[in-house]
Amino acid sequence: MTEFLFLRHGRTAGNLRSNYVGGRTDEPLCPAGIEALRAAREACPERFTAQRLFVSPMLRCRETAALCFPHLTPTPVEEFRECDFGVFEGKNFQDLEQDPRYRAWVEGNCAGPIPEGEHPDAFMARCRAAFAPLLQHPAPGRTALVVHGGTIMAILSAFARPERPYFDYHVSNGGGYLCTEENGLLRIVEQF
């Protein structure tokens, strides 16, 4: 059997403030994020077993991988980096609610261009293109991916069945999905 475990990195200080923490902000895990990951690993050690480990190159993902999969050497994948939120990066809703560019983006279901950032379509395309070879040539056993919430949503909205919209695959920090490979697609076994 071939399995894929998608794990969103643990919490950072920016996550605690509900900031847009994207591809420009390379912040570490916060103490609460580290503690939550340790507790999750202790509570369910079988979840954190894998034969292969791929990570976003961002510090928060590398730190999460080291805590959750200390026995594996991670393979960084640049294309798994989170979306570049441009002028929204490092800010939260309260900071941006009066910015007409932000309001237009949100009113467009966050699907349009991000000022000085990455277009969501380009972000999703790069994440999917990086994951596709892993799915097309699946290795037996479990492959873990420690990445970002957006990366998980981009991949699952393209490859998981039954199909669901992008935002339906949102998970909290330290959460994720366990999937099996079936005929070149993913079947979700568990969301945690």
Buried (B, 14 or more C-beta within 10 A) or exposed (E): EBBBBBBBBBBBBBBEEEBBBBBBBBBBBBEBBBEBBEEBBEEEEEBBBBEBBBBBBBBBBBBBBBBBBEEBEBEBBEBBBBBBBBBBBBBBEEBBEEBEBBEEBBEEEBEBBBBEBBBBEEBBBBBBEBBBEBBEEBEEEBBBBBBBBBBBBBBBBBBBEEEEEBEEBEBEBBBBBBBBBEEEBBEBEEEB
